Amino acid sequence: MRQKCHSTVVVVGCFLAVWLSLSLAPFALAGDAMTLDDAWRVIASKRFVDLTHAFAPGIPHWKGFPDEKRETLYGYEPGQGTAGSGFFAETYTHVGQWGTHVDPPAHFVKGLRTVDQIDVKEMVLPLAVLDVTAKVAGNPDYTVTMDDVRAWEARNGQIPAGAFVALRTGWGSRWPDQAAMQNKDAAGIAHYPGWSLEVLKYLYEERGVTASGHETTDTDPGLAVSRDDYSLETYILSRNHYQIELLAHLDAVPEAGALVVAAFPKPRGGSGFPARVFAILP
């Protein structure tokens, strides 16, 4: 089937059209071009899964960040806002890495891309989910291995170039309990799962993925974070890629075949920001 992409405005549409080509067979006659309208009719029929936690004061967060503060500037009724009434408007004071959020390369590496410099083409991607939930259930310190990746590729084929790879550990079920998310022992050492350097190198250097994400507060496992070792997050960001932390509902998406949309605001020179992430299921 032939595609026609006349401008950068429809690049994402053409990408989606390729993904949806089999589903769109009823809409396309021999020799016809697939259109964005065709793609939208199929996309609208698919199930969407929100991969984002709602953020608010008191949610789980990295150990070094302060809690969020909110103030109602304008309330619906007189006296409800500090600045006036007649409508509802709030101020939000929180660190950029709050709730489900994006970490741009500049978060760790001076001179690399800030939030506003991440191209929108990097926000709509094939989604691959590495599921190690069963192994984490038996060992909260588990880190994903190449055996896990090889098993995924044996079932699904190669992880596609340009993909977003999410690590499903089951840890998101502990939200919004900060103590449960950190899972500290009597000595104050955190025990939660994470990535491994060998897997990250394989994904970024051999498979050429665009980004990655996870359910925990950190890329690095709790044992490493407890000794202030952030070498795995440093690896990703130093390669000028972004990541998404504190993903939700990964248990509701398949390990292959979905698309992910990872979108976020555009603060100039931003070091991070809450994100809205969702999956479109096949």
VOPAGU-2260 file (C-alpha; in pm, 1 decimal, decimal comma):
REM VOPAGU-2260
SITE   aa  ch    i         X         Y         Z
SITE  MET   A    0       0,0       0,0       0,0
SITE  ARG   A    1     138,0     342,8     -97,1
SITE  GLN   A    2     163,8     629,4     152,8
SITE  LYS   A    3     178,7     999,9      66,5
SITE  CYS   A    4     345,9    1231,0     320,3
SITE  HIS   A    5     333,0    1584,1     179,7
SITE  SER   A    6     464,1    1778,5     481,1
SITE  THR   A    7     606,2    1736,7     829,5
SITE  VAL   A    8     256,4    1801,2     965,5
SITE  VAL   A    9     148,4    1453,6     857,9
SITE  VAL   A   10     463,8    1258,7     947,6
SITE  VAL   A   11     303,6    1117,0    1260,8
SITE  GLY   A   12      -6,5    1028,9    1059,6
SITE  CYS   A   13     197,6     836,8     806,8
SITE  PHE   A   14     375,9     653,6    1087,9
SITE  LEU   A   15      43,1     554,5    1236,5
SITE  ALA   A   16     -82,5     456,4     892,3
SITE  VAL   A   17     195,9     201,1     855,8
SITE  TRP   A   18     117,1      56,2    1198,5
SITE  LEU   A   19    -251,5      36,2    1115,4
SITE  SER   A   20    -226,2     -78,5     753,4
SITE  LEU   A   21    -384,9    -419,6     805,6
SITE  SER   A   22    -674,9    -275,0    1003,4
SITE  LEU   A   23    -736,7     -14,7     734,7
SITE  ALA   A   24    -787,3    -259,8     450,9
SITE  PRO   A   25   -1161,9    -186,6     423,6
SITE  PHE   A   26   -1088,2     183,4     367,9
SITE  ALA   A   27    -828,5     146,6      93,8
SITE  LEU   A   28    -884,3      42,2    -265,6
SITE  ALA   A   29    -603,0     -73,6    -489,0
SITE  GLY   A   30    -381,5     219,4    -575,5
SITE  ASP   A   31    -541,8     454,9    -320,5
SITE  ALA   A   32    -336,4     647,3     -67,7
SITE  MET   A   33    -401,3     609,2     301,8
SITE  THR   A   34    -515,8     931,8     464,9
SITE  LEU   A   35    -507,5    1076,3     813,1
SITE  ASP   A   36    -885,7    1045,8     820,4
SITE  ASP   A   37    -851,6     672,6     754,7
SITE  ALA   A   38    -596,3     644,8    1033,7
SITE  TRP   A   39    -807,6     842,5    1277,2
SITE  ARG   A   40   -1113,8     623,5    1225,9
SITE  VAL   A   41    -910,6     319,9    1329,0
SITE  ILE   A   42    -725,2     495,6    1611,3
SITE  ALA   A   43   -1053,5     618,9    1757,8
SITE  SER   A   44   -1179,8     259,8    1770,5
SITE  LYS   A   45    -881,5     139,8    1973,0
SITE  ARG   A   46    -850,0     116,2    2349,8
SITE  PHE   A   47    -644,9     391,2    2514,1
SITE  VAL   A   48    -466,1     329,4    2845,5
SITE  ASP   A   49    -353,5     620,2    3061,5
SITE  LEU   A   50       0,7     552,5    3187,7
SITE  THR   A   51       5,0     862,7    3408,1
SITE  HIS   A   52     -45,3     907,9    3781,3
SITE  ALA   A   53    -237,5    1219,1    3884,1
SITE  PHE   A   54      -2,5    1437,7    4085,7
SITE  ALA   A   55     -85,3    1613,5    4410,6
SITE  PRO   A   56      81,8    1701,8    4740,8
SITE  GLY   A   57     199,8    1393,4    4926,1
SITE  ILE   A   58     261,6    1162,1    4629,9
SITE  PRO   A   59     571,5     937,4    4614,8
SITE  HIS   A   60     884,9    1117,0    4497,7
SITE  TRP   A   61    1263,1    1102,8    4503,2
SITE  LYS   A   62    1402,9    1130,2    4855,5
SITE  GLY   A   63    1571,7    1467,1    4801,6
SITE  PHE   A   64    1271,1    1664,6    4671,7
SITE  PRO   A   65    1028,2    1876,2    4875,9
SITE  ASP   A   66     654,7    1816,7    4866,4
SITE  GLU   A   67     422,4    2003,6    4630,4
SITE  LYS   A   68     239,5    2315,1    4750,6
SITE  ARG   A   69     -84,3    2455,6    4606,3
SITE  GLU   A   70    -265,4    2782,9    4653,1
SITE  THR   A   71    -608,4    2887,0    4526,2
SITE  LEU   A   72    -567,4    3234,0    4376,4
SITE  TYR   A   73    -923,7    3266,7    4253,7
SITE  GLY   A   74   -1221,3    3070,9    4384,6
SITE  TYR   A   75   -1576,4    3040,9    4254,0
SITE  GLU   A   76   -1714,5    3226,5    4554,9
SITE  PRO   A   77   -1585,6    3533,6    4743,1
SITE  GLY   A   78   -1333,5    3438,7    5008,6
SITE  GLN   A   79   -1226,5    3114,8    4839,5
SITE  GLY   A   80    -921,3    3263,5    4667,7
SITE  THR   A   81    -636,5    3477,9    4793,8
SITE  ALA   A   82    -655,6    3710,6    4491,4
SITE  GLY   A   83   -1025,8    3715,4    4407,0
SITE  SER   A   84   -1324,6    3512,8    4294,8
SITE  GLY   A   85   -1552,7    3435,0    4002,0
SITE  PHE   A   86   -1350,2    3147,0    3856,5
SITE  PHE   A   87   -1108,7    2876,7    3971,9
SITE  ALA   A   88    -730,0    2921,5    3934,9
SITE  GLU   A   89    -444,2    2775,3    4134,9
SITE  THR   A   90     -68,7    2809,1    4163,0
SITE  TYR   A   91     137,6    2489,7    4174,4
SITE  THR   A   92     479,9    2481,7    4334,9
SITE  HIS   A   93     670,5    2160,1    4273,7
SITE  VAL   A   94    1000,0    2032,9    4141,0
SITE  GLY   A   95    1009,3    1949,9    3770,3
SITE  GLN   A   96    1053,7    1580,3    3848,5
SITE  TRP   A   97     706,4    1547,0    4001,3
SITE  GLY   A   98     460,4    1262,3    3951,2
SITE  THR   A   99     483,9    1085,0    3617,7
SITE  HIS   A  100     750,9    1304,5    3460,5
SITE  VAL   A  101    1008,1    1347,8    3188,4
SITE  ASP   A  102    1380,2    1362,5    3258,7
SITE  PRO   A  103    1555,6    1538,1    2968,4
SITE  PRO   A  104    1928,7    1488,8    2908,4
SITE  ALA   A  105    2009,2    1825,8    3070,4
SITE  HIS   A  106    1870,3    1698,3    3400,3
SITE  PHE   A  107    2208,4    1529,1    3453,9
SITE  VAL   A  108    2438,1    1660,5    3182,1
SITE  LYS   A  109    2514,8    2029,0    3131,1
SITE  GLY   A  110    2489,6    2135,5    2767,5
SITE  LEU   A  111    2260,9    1855,5    2652,4
SITE  ARG   A  112    1894,1    1894,1    2558,6
SITE  THR   A  113    1643,3    2057,0    2789,5
SITE  VAL   A  114    1271,2    1972,7    2792,0
SITE  ASP   A  115    1184,4    2227,3    2522,6
SITE  GLN   A  116    1448,5    2082,6    2290,1
SITE  ILE   A  117    1294,9    1734,1    2272,8
SITE  ASP   A  118    1141,1    1700,7    1928,1
SITE  VAL   A  119     771,2    1616,3    1905,5
SITE  LYS   A  120     862,6    1327,3    1673,3
SITE  GLU   A  121    1011,5    1159,2    1981,8
SITE  MET   A  122     673,9    1164,2    2157,7
SITE  VAL   A  123     482,8     908,0    1944,5
SITE  LEU   A  124     665,0     575,7    1943,4
SITE  PRO   A  125     622,5     197,2    1924,7
SITE  LEU   A  126     592,5      60,6    2279,4
SITE  ALA   A  127     783,3    -243,9    2403,1
SITE  VAL   A  128     718,0    -360,2    2760,2
SITE  LEU   A  129     969,9    -579,5    2943,0
SITE  ASP   A  130     770,2    -760,0    3211,1
SITE  VAL   A  131     968,6    -882,1    3512,3
SITE  THR   A  132     679,8    -862,0    3760,0
SITE  ALA   A  133     699,0   -1227,2    3864,8
SITE  LYS   A  134    1072,1   -1204,9    3933,7
SITE  VAL   A  135    1033,1    -883,6    4133,5
SITE  ALA   A  136     761,6   -1047,3    4342,3
SITE  GLY   A  137    1026,6   -1292,3    4463,4
SITE  ASN   A  138    1307,9   -1038,5    4486,3
SITE  PRO   A  139    1236,4    -664,5    4524,9
SITE  ASP   A  140    1600,6    -587,5    4437,4
SITE  TYR   A  141    1569,9    -753,5    4095,8
SITE  THR   A  142    1728,1    -582,1    3796,7
SITE  VAL   A  143    1632,3    -668,1    3439,7
SITE  THR   A  144    1874,2    -899,4    3258,1
SITE  MET   A  145    1965,2    -981,2    2900,2
SITE  ASP   A  146    1787,7   -1314,3    2947,3
SITE  ASP   A  147    1466,4   -1115,8    2999,0
SITE  VAL   A  148    1530,8    -920,9    2679,2
SITE  ARG   A  149    1619,5   -1231,5    2478,0
SITE  ALA   A  150    1300,1   -1400,5    2594,4
SITE  TRP   A  151    1098,7   -1093,4    2488,3
SITE  GLU   A  152    1259,7   -1092,2    2142,6
SITE  ALA   A  153    1208,3   -1468,4    2104,4
SITE  ARG   A  154     835,4   -1409,7    2151,0
SITE  ASN   A  155     796,6   -1081,7    1963,1
SITE  GLY   A  156    1091,0   -1028,3    1728,8
SITE  GLN   A  157    1352,1    -758,4    1763,1
SITE  ILE   A  158    1272,6    -455,2    1972,3
SITE  PRO   A  159    1207,5    -198,7    1698,6
SITE  ALA   A  160    1446,6      87,6    1635,7
SITE  GLY   A  161    1301,4     410,5    1769,5
SITE  ALA   A  162    1087,1     234,5    2029,5
SITE  PHE   A  163     998,5     342,4    2380,2
SITE  VAL   A  164    1086,6      56,7    2616,3
SITE  ALA   A  165     903,9      39,1    2948,7
SITE  LEU   A  166    1010,8    -178,0    3240,4
SITE  ARG   A  167     707,0    -339,6    3405,6
SITE  THR   A  168     787,5    -450,6    3759,5
SITE  GLY   A  169     448,3    -436,3    3930,9
SITE  TRP   A  170     582,9    -159,3    4151,5
SITE  GLY   A  171     314,5      81,4    4032,6
SITE  SER   A  172      58,0    -111,6    4239,4
SITE  ARG   A  173     220,3      42,4    4548,9
SITE  TRP   A  174     120,0     393,7    4443,3
SITE  PRO   A  175      47,8     630,8    4618,1
SITE  ASP   A  176     218,8     495,4    4932,3
SITE  GLN   A  177     562,9     656,8    4961,7
SITE  ALA   A  178     684,2     408,5    5223,9
SITE  ALA   A  179     572,9     112,2    5012,7
SITE  MET   A  180     737,3     257,0    4702,2
SITE  GLN   A  181    1068,9     306,6    4885,7
SITE  ASN   A  182    1044,1     -26,4    5072,6
SITE  LYS   A  183    1317,6      55,7    5322,0
SITE  ASP   A  184    1457,6    -194,4    5569,7
SITE  ALA   A  185    1541,3    -127,2    5935,0
SITE  ALA   A  186    1874,0      25,4    5832,0
SITE  GLY   A  187    1704,8     271,4    5596,4
SITE  ILE   A  188    1818,8      94,3    5278,3
SITE  ALA   A  189    1562,4     106,2    4995,0
SITE  HIS   A  190    1468,4    -215,3    4816,1
SITE  TYR   A  191    1303,0    -168,6    4478,5
SITE  PRO   A  192    1378,4    -298,3    4128,0
SITE  GLY   A  193    1551,6    -122,2    3842,3
SITE  TRP   A  194    1732,7    -136,8    3513,2
SITE  SER   A  195    2078,0    -285,7    3447,2
SITE  LEU   A  196    2360,6    -134,3    3247,6
SITE  GLU   A  197    2392,3    -431,5    3011,9
SITE  VAL   A  198    2026,8    -406,8    2912,4
SITE  LEU   A  199    2033,9     -29,6    2869,4
SITE  LYS   A  200    2345,1     -50,8    2651,6
SITE  TYR   A  201    2180,4    -316,5    2438,4
SITE  LEU   A  202    1861,2    -113,9    2396,4
SITE  TYR   A  203    2023,8     220,4    2319,1
SITE  GLU   A  204    2339,8     111,7    2136,7
SITE  GLU   A  205    2230,8    -203,4    1951,8
SITE  ARG   A  206    1854,9    -163,6    1907,9
SITE  GLY   A  207    1857,3     215,1    1875,9
SITE  VAL   A  208    1558,3     287,6    2097,8
SITE  THR   A  209    1445,1     646,4    2148,3
SITE  ALA   A  210    1348,7     648,2    2516,7
SITE  SER   A  211    1268,7     431,2    2816,5
SITE  GLY   A  212    1061,1     444,4    3130,7
SITE  HIS   A  213     966,5     264,9    3450,8
SITE  GLU   A  214     722,2     255,2    3743,0
SITE  THR   A  215     969,6     335,9    4020,2
SITE  THR   A  216    1103,5     673,7    4133,3
SITE  ASP   A  217    1445,8     596,1    3986,0
SITE  THR   A  218    1618,9     427,7    3694,8
SITE  ASP   A  219    1870,3     272,2    3931,3
SITE  PRO   A  220    1753,1       8,6    4180,0
SITE  GLY   A  221    1691,2     102,1    4542,5
SITE  LEU   A  222    2015,0     -50,3    4666,0
SITE  ALA   A  223    2212,8     179,7    4434,7
SITE  VAL   A  224    2005,6     489,1    4508,9
SITE  SER   A  225    2055,1     431,3    4881,0
SITE  ARG   A  226    2426,3     488,9    4827,1
SITE  ASP   A  227    2359,9     779,6    4587,6
SITE  ASP   A  228    2462,0     581,0    4281,7
SITE  TYR   A  229    2273,3     710,2    3975,9
SITE  SER   A  230    2501,2     564,4    3709,7
SITE  LEU   A  231    2217,7     408,8    3505,8
SITE  GLU   A  232    2017,5     730,6    3481,3
SITE  THR   A  233    2342,6     908,5    3397,7
SITE  TYR   A  234    2402,9     659,9    3115,9
SITE  ILE   A  235    2065,4     724,6    2950,5
SITE  LEU   A  236    2071,6    1101,1    2981,4
SITE  SER   A  237    2436,7    1133,4    2881,8
SITE  ARG   A  238    2347,1     972,0    2548,5
SITE  ASN   A  239    2107,2    1263,2    2486,7
SITE  HIS   A  240    1793,7    1053,1    2533,9
SITE  TYR   A  241    1502,6    1123,1    2765,6
SITE  GLN   A  242    1324,5     894,8    3008,7
SITE  ILE   A  243     986,0     884,9    3183,5
SITE  GLU   A  244     963,9     794,9    3552,1
SITE  LEU   A  245     670,2     679,7    3767,0
SITE  LEU   A  246     466,0     525,7    3486,7
SITE  ALA   A  247     122,4     386,8    3576,4
SITE  HIS   A  248     -94,4      94,6    3458,6
SITE  LEU   A  249     171,5     -88,8    3260,1
SITE  ASP   A  250     -10,7    -408,5    3356,2
SITE  ALA   A  251    -294,3    -301,1    3122,9
SITE  VAL   A  252     -86,0    -291,1    2802,8
SITE  PRO   A  253      58,0    -576,5    2593,8
SITE  GLU   A  254     431,2    -634,7    2582,8
SITE  ALA   A  255     435,5    -560,4    2208,7
SITE  GLY   A  256     222,4    -398,9    1940,9
SITE  ALA   A  257     101,8     -81,1    2112,9
SITE  LEU   A  258     198,0     279,4    2055,4
SITE  VAL   A  259     292,3     520,8    2331,0
SITE  VAL   A  260     236,9     895,3    2335,5
SITE  ALA   A  261     467,1    1070,2    2584,4
SITE  ALA   A  262     378,2    1439,5    2591,1
SITE  PHE   A  263     477,6    1719,1    2826,8
SITE  PRO   A  264     480,1    2101,7    2847,1
SITE  LYS   A  265     759,2    2310,0    2698,2
SITE  PRO   A  266     935,2    2514,6    2968,8
SITE  ARG   A  267    1224,7    2700,6    2810,6
SITE  GLY   A  268    1548,3    2550,5    2936,5
SITE  GLY   A  269    1346,7    2310,6    3151,4
SITE  SER   A  270    1518,5    2046,7    3365,6
SITE  GLY   A  271    1209,6    1824,6    3382,0
SITE  PHE   A  272     831,4    1843,3    3401,9
SITE  PRO   A  273     522,5    1632,9    3477,4
SITE  ALA   A  274     421,1    1436,2    3167,7
SITE  ARG   A  275      98,7    1292,7    3026,7
SITE  VAL   A  276     169,6     948,0    2887,6
SITE  PHE   A  277     -78,1     705,3    2731,0
SITE  ALA   A  278     -78,8     392,8    2518,8
SITE  ILE   A  279    -289,8     308,6    2213,5
SITE  LEU   A  280    -349,2     -65,0    2209,4
SITE  PRO   A  281    -338,2    -271,1    1888,1
